[in-house]
Amino acid sequence: MNLSDFLKENRPAMLARALSWGNDYARAEDAVQEAARRVLEAWPTYDGVSDLAPWFIRIMRNAYIDSLRRYSDSADSLDAPIGESEDGYLLFADPAGKEPGALEALASGESSVRLARALGRLSKPFLRVLLVVDANGHDYGTAAKALGIPPGTVRSRLSRARAAFRRAWRRTA
């Protein structure tokens, strides 16, 4: 069995396993993706006879633990300088263009309390990637280095973070 076939068949089960370790969807998905990357790098050492699942699970668990260690040392701060308007408000725009974004709402006189509430509803991984890319304007490569995650993870997590922010924004109306 090749790695692609293994992932197609087992990705949902691997994601469920990673979710059972902490109930954090973003971290679980990152662990699966990172494990796939690590297994692909080590693929030449795989004998093709041994069961791939235990090897993959061990690598995935190590990736999950690595992410816990990496993020446990960092603190989130919404009052750090992260790209502010002239009035001191955080700058976010609705990337889908379907509804007024936070910037437009703030410009129309809405309180920054709504923005803080919406951001407060995001998980730490979503908040981090949203702040690094959308608030600070960094590209995916720079964000990946700053966050210590692969660029593909930045793109997928940012998409989910933007969607979660839009949902949180609507709920705080």
Sequence and secondary structure as in RCSB ss.txt:
>XXXX:A:sequence
MNLSDFLKENRPAMLARALSWGNDYARAEDAVQEAARRVLEAWPTYDGVSDLAPWFIRIMRNAYIDSLRRYSDSA
DSLDAPIGESEDGYLLFADPAGKEPGALEALASGESSVRLARALGRLSKPFLRVLLVVDANGHDYGTAAKALGIP
PGTVRSRLSRARAAFRRAWRRTA
>XXXX:A:secstr
  HHHHHHHHHHHHHHHHHHTT  HHHHHHHHHHHHHHHHHHGGG  SSS HHHHHHHHHHHHHHHHHHHHHT  
  TTS S B TTS B    TT SS  HHHHHHTT  HHHHHHHHHTS HHHHHHHIIIIIT   HHHHHHHHTS 
HHHHHHHHHHHHHHHHHHHHHT 
